[in-house]
């Protein structure tokens, strides 16, 4: 099964590269990075509303419901204190 998935991924990547090349011949620039939106997420807005100023990849952001979702809580193993 993993071989089939890898084959399908390779075929998809090959077709994407061919389409990207054909578009560039017509003068159309296709950016792969444009597909990934780096805007604000719902979690960022929720974190800001709760008064947490740390980014989502910082351990300080694991407070309240974010800590509970990550599996941490009072006495559940995250021995970090903000100074």
Rosetta constraint file for C-alpha pairs under 8 A:
AtomPair CA 1 CA 5 HARMONIC 6.42 0.50
AtomPair CA 2 CA 6 HARMONIC 6.12 0.50
AtomPair CA 3 CA 7 HARMONIC 6.07 0.50
AtomPair CA 4 CA 8 HARMONIC 6.20 0.50
AtomPair CA 5 CA 9 HARMONIC 6.18 0.50
AtomPair CA 6 CA 10 HARMONIC 6.11 0.50
AtomPair CA 7 CA 11 HARMONIC 6.18 0.50
AtomPair CA 8 CA 12 HARMONIC 6.12 0.50
AtomPair CA 9 CA 13 HARMONIC 6.12 0.50
AtomPair CA 10 CA 14 HARMONIC 6.09 0.50
AtomPair CA 11 CA 15 HARMONIC 6.20 0.50
AtomPair CA 12 CA 16 HARMONIC 6.09 0.50
AtomPair CA 13 CA 17 HARMONIC 6.13 0.50
AtomPair CA 14 CA 18 HARMONIC 6.26 0.50
AtomPair CA 15 CA 19 HARMONIC 6.17 0.50
AtomPair CA 16 CA 20 HARMONIC 6.04 0.50
AtomPair CA 17 CA 21 HARMONIC 6.10 0.50
AtomPair CA 18 CA 22 HARMONIC 6.16 0.50
AtomPair CA 19 CA 23 HARMONIC 6.07 0.50
AtomPair CA 20 CA 24 HARMONIC 6.19 0.50
AtomPair CA 20 CA 29 HARMONIC 7.90 0.50
AtomPair CA 20 CA 30 HARMONIC 6.26 0.50
AtomPair CA 21 CA 25 HARMONIC 6.35 0.50
AtomPair CA 22 CA 26 HARMONIC 6.67 0.50
AtomPair CA 23 CA 27 HARMONIC 6.40 0.50
AtomPair CA 23 CA 28 HARMONIC 5.08 0.50
AtomPair CA 23 CA 29 HARMONIC 6.80 0.50
AtomPair CA 23 CA 30 HARMONIC 7.28 0.50
AtomPair CA 24 CA 28 HARMONIC 5.03 0.50
AtomPair CA 24 CA 29 HARMONIC 5.74 0.50
AtomPair CA 24 CA 30 HARMONIC 7.53 0.50
AtomPair CA 31 CA 35 HARMONIC 7.26 0.50
AtomPair CA 32 CA 36 HARMONIC 7.46 0.50
AtomPair CA 33 CA 37 HARMONIC 7.97 0.50
AtomPair CA 40 CA 44 HARMONIC 6.15 0.50
AtomPair CA 40 CA 45 HARMONIC 7.12 0.50
AtomPair CA 41 CA 45 HARMONIC 6.54 0.50
AtomPair CA 42 CA 46 HARMONIC 6.11 0.50
AtomPair CA 43 CA 47 HARMONIC 5.93 0.50
AtomPair CA 43 CA 56 HARMONIC 7.86 0.50
AtomPair CA 44 CA 48 HARMONIC 6.19 0.50
AtomPair CA 44 CA 55 HARMONIC 7.60 0.50
AtomPair CA 44 CA 56 HARMONIC 7.02 0.50
AtomPair CA 45 CA 49 HARMONIC 6.16 0.50
AtomPair CA 46 CA 50 HARMONIC 6.27 0.50
AtomPair CA 47 CA 51 HARMONIC 6.48 0.50
AtomPair CA 47 CA 52 HARMONIC 5.31 0.50
AtomPair CA 47 CA 53 HARMONIC 7.36 0.50
AtomPair CA 47 CA 61 HARMONIC 7.58 0.50
AtomPair CA 48 CA 52 HARMONIC 5.48 0.50
AtomPair CA 48 CA 53 HARMONIC 6.32 0.50
AtomPair CA 52 CA 61 HARMONIC 6.29 0.50
AtomPair CA 52 CA 63 HARMONIC 7.94 0.50
AtomPair CA 53 CA 61 HARMONIC 7.55 0.50
AtomPair CA 54 CA 58 HARMONIC 6.20 0.50
AtomPair CA 54 CA 60 HARMONIC 6.11 0.50
AtomPair CA 54 CA 61 HARMONIC 5.28 0.50
AtomPair CA 55 CA 61 HARMONIC 6.40 0.50
AtomPair CA 56 CA 61 HARMONIC 5.94 0.50
AtomPair CA 57 CA 61 HARMONIC 7.49 0.50
AtomPair CA 58 CA 62 HARMONIC 7.74 0.50
AtomPair CA 60 CA 82 HARMONIC 7.15 0.50
AtomPair CA 61 CA 66 HARMONIC 7.34 0.50
AtomPair CA 62 CA 66 HARMONIC 5.20 0.50
AtomPair CA 62 CA 67 HARMONIC 4.43 0.50
AtomPair CA 62 CA 70 HARMONIC 7.60 0.50
AtomPair CA 62 CA 72 HARMONIC 7.87 0.50
AtomPair CA 63 CA 67 HARMONIC 4.88 0.50
AtomPair CA 63 CA 68 HARMONIC 7.87 0.50
AtomPair CA 64 CA 68 HARMONIC 6.53 0.50
AtomPair CA 64 CA 73 HARMONIC 7.81 0.50
AtomPair CA 65 CA 69 HARMONIC 6.04 0.50
AtomPair CA 66 CA 70 HARMONIC 6.22 0.50
AtomPair CA 67 CA 71 HARMONIC 6.19 0.50
AtomPair CA 67 CA 72 HARMONIC 4.81 0.50
AtomPair CA 67 CA 73 HARMONIC 5.79 0.50
AtomPair CA 68 CA 72 HARMONIC 5.24 0.50
AtomPair CA 68 CA 73 HARMONIC 5.64 0.50
AtomPair CA 71 CA 76 HARMONIC 7.68 0.50
AtomPair CA 72 CA 76 HARMONIC 5.32 0.50
AtomPair CA 72 CA 77 HARMONIC 6.38 0.50
AtomPair CA 72 CA 78 HARMONIC 6.24 0.50
AtomPair CA 73 CA 77 HARMONIC 7.41 0.50
AtomPair CA 73 CA 78 HARMONIC 7.40 0.50
